[in-house]
Amino acid sequence: NCSNVSSRFEKIGRIGQGTYGVVYQARDKQTRDIVALKRCLAHHESSDGFPTTTLREISLLKEIKGSGGHPHIVSLKDVTVSSSRSGVFLVFEYAEHDLATLVDNHFKQHQSSPFRESEVKKLMLQLLDAIAFLHSRCIIHRDLKCSNLLYNHRGELKVADFGLARRIGRDNDINDLSKPCNLTPKVVSLWYRPPELLFGLERYDQGIDNFGAGCIMGELLLGRPVMDGRNEMEQIQKMFDFLGPPNEDEWPGLKRMPVFRSGEMELPKQWQSRNTGKHILDVFRRWKRTAGIKLLNGLLKYNPNHRWKAADALDADWFTEMPCPTAQSLMPTFPTKHNKTP
């Protein structure tokens, strides 16, 4: 049931624009609730005139809501259209921030993260719980990054933007997630893209989300992306520097993967990047918590078959050692700076 957007909502301001749509802050005229209106852009439309990514996003979010929802997945409240019926709007619960903007703005001023370690623990518990929930329902997000993680004034993280999300597996059997399926490798934003995609594989599973969670964890701790290549080849090199190069013992068949077989990239024969200070142990040299490094390494393993699953990561020792995760009511709040011009 699509209601009319102008008769029901009053636009307050434009929040931002992503690949698949423009987002506005608005007020529901009936309930007076503040909501987020996501207008879907037409250039991603399918042949019948309705955006394919929007159909997928609506379908998956309605399914999640129908199963009771999840406290750390953004809630789709409604679908509405413009008066001319030329535009489709998704109505979401409102969150004041996204983590990418918070991290980036703070780092520019202070060269550090806006979150303390105890607060990062709380954020990661929320994120991993949401990912585990999705994977238990055979859904992979495929675009986890800080800009797709919303943060509200109650200290709650919300996974958003399901335009690239996909269902995998048969008959809703979670065991089928162990059988990767053929999907497009051009998903996941570059800085969060896992090795199986960078190396050109077309078969992947929920492990791509778990790798993204590891990148997000590192970014929240450092206050900047851990691997920020300008193109795929540079991203692979930054991955080698940060994690050390992979090998056939860890990942059989590595040399036959498209990027190496084609000659685009060579596996380093001798690794010397520890001298550059770019390795994970050097980047976090002041961070003496071996349990934290263990979790980060587990989520960022090259071989997706060895990579930690979100549900297992929730049991990591890092979450139980000092400092303990910050209580929800004590999570920080930040000033809101949205453009108020609709």
Stockholm file with secondary structure:
# STOCKHOLM 1.0

chainA/1-342         NCSNVSSRFEKIGRIGQGTYGVVYQARDKQTRDIVALKRCLAHHESSDGFPTTTLREISLLKEIKGSGGHPHIVSLKDVTVSSSRSGVFLVFEYAEHDLATLVDNHFKQHQSSPFRESEVKKLMLQLLDAIAFLHSRCIIHRDLKCSNLLYNHRGELKVADFGLARRIGRDNDINDLSKPCNLTPKVVSLWYRPPELLFGLERYDQGIDNFGAGCIMGELLLGRPVMDGRNEMEQIQKMFDFLGPPNEDEWPGLKRMPVFRSGEMELPKQWQSRNTGKHILDVFRRWKRTAGIKLLNGLLKYNPNHRWKAADALDADWFTEMPCPTAQSLMPTFPTKHNKTP
#=GR chainA/1-342 SS CCEEHHHHEEEEEEEEECSSEEEEEEEETTTCCEEEEEEECGGGBCTTSSBHHHHHHHHHHHHHHHTTCCTTBCCEEEEEECTTSCCEEEEEECCSEEHHHHHHHHHHHHSSCSSCHHHHHHHHHHHHHHHHHHHHTTEECSCCCGGGEEECTTSCEEECCCTTCEECSSTTCGGGGGSCEECCSCCSCGGGCCHHHHTTCSEECTHHHHHHHHHHHHHHHHSSCSCCCSSHHHHHHHHHHHHCCCCTTTSTTGGGSHHHHTTSSCCCSSCCGGGGTCSHHHHTTTCCCHHHHHHHHHHTCSSTTTSCCHHHHTTCGGGTSSSCCCCGGGSCCCCCCCBCCC
#=GC SS_cons         CCEEHHHHEEEEEEEEECSSEEEEEEEETTTCCEEEEEEECGGGBCTTSSBHHHHHHHHHHHHHHHTTCCTTBCCEEEEEECTTSCCEEEEEECCSEEHHHHHHHHHHHHSSCSSCHHHHHHHHHHHHHHHHHHHHTTEECSCCCGGGEEECTTSCEEECCCTTCEECSSTTCGGGGGSCEECCSCCSCGGGCCHHHHTTCSEECTHHHHHHHHHHHHHHHHSSCSCCCSSHHHHHHHHHHHHCCCCTTTSTTGGGSHHHHTTSSCCCSSCCGGGGTCSHHHHTTTCCCHHHHHHHHHHTCSSTTTSCCHHHHTTCGGGTSSSCCCCGGGSCCCCCCCBCCC
//
